[in-house]
Amino acid sequence: MCLSPDVSGSGRLGRPKAFLKLIAHQELTRYLNAEKRRPVQIVENLWDKYAVSSRELEKERDETLKVLDAFLQVPGYIKEGI
């Protein structure tokens, strides 16, 4: 990334408007890229915080079903083997 202005052979600035436009474009691009990264970071943080694998969910479900089955068998609401 070159930020030096075009210099003519006489040592004067060749195109200061083009140089300023280049700087403005580079700064705007840098800002927009940072803004694009922000939503991705937010989603990644949420994913890391709340992600649960399907195996973990299935394991919890099976444990809960065993507890519920035990409660329902005590008063005779369900019979084993059905």
Contacts in CASP RR format, 6 or more apart in sequence:
PFRMAT RR
TARGET T0000
AUTHOR 0000-0000-0000
METHOD contacts of the structure
MODEL  1
MCLSPDVSGSGRLGRPKAFLKLIAHQELTRYLNAEKRRPVQIVENLWDKY
AVSSRELEKERDETLKVLDAFLQVPGYIKEGI
1 26 0 8 1.000
3 22 0 8 1.000
3 23 0 8 1.000
3 26 0 8 1.000
5 13 0 8 1.000
5 14 0 8 1.000
5 15 0 8 1.000
5 16 0 8 1.000
5 18 0 8 1.000
5 19 0 8 1.000
6 13 0 8 1.000
6 14 0 8 1.000
6 15 0 8 1.000
6 18 0 8 1.000
6 19 0 8 1.000
7 13 0 8 1.000
7 14 0 8 1.000
8 14 0 8 1.000
13 19 0 8 1.000
69 78 0 8 1.000
72 78 0 8 1.000
73 79 0 8 1.000
73 80 0 8 1.000
END
